[in-house]
């Protein structure tokens, strides 16, 4: 199956690396450097969102609220430099399916993504 993934990561280098890894798995990836740009595409409902929490214009917490309002079953993985337990709990309470603290190996994101996509 062709899966569509939306990646929201404001750091250009990391965005590019993660996009490459995800595309190498054969997935269709649309990447965003700004939360507002991603916000405009929520209605398109990809199979999976990968969200950074700290974005310059809108945070990942606001985005996940809107994503879940659009379709509460859409899986979301948070990636963030914020690795405090409270941040993880907030992310999970808002409906994320997974949370990866930066830095992480891109391969770990691929494995977690594959597992989530296997459930949709």
Buried (B, 14 or more C-beta within 10 A) or exposed (E): EEBEBBBBBBBEEBBEEBBEBBEEEEBEBBBBBBBEBBBEBBEEBBBBBBBBBBBEEBBBBBBBEEBBEEEEEBBBBBBBEBEEEEBBEBBEEBBBBBBBBBEEEBEEBBEBBEEBBEEE
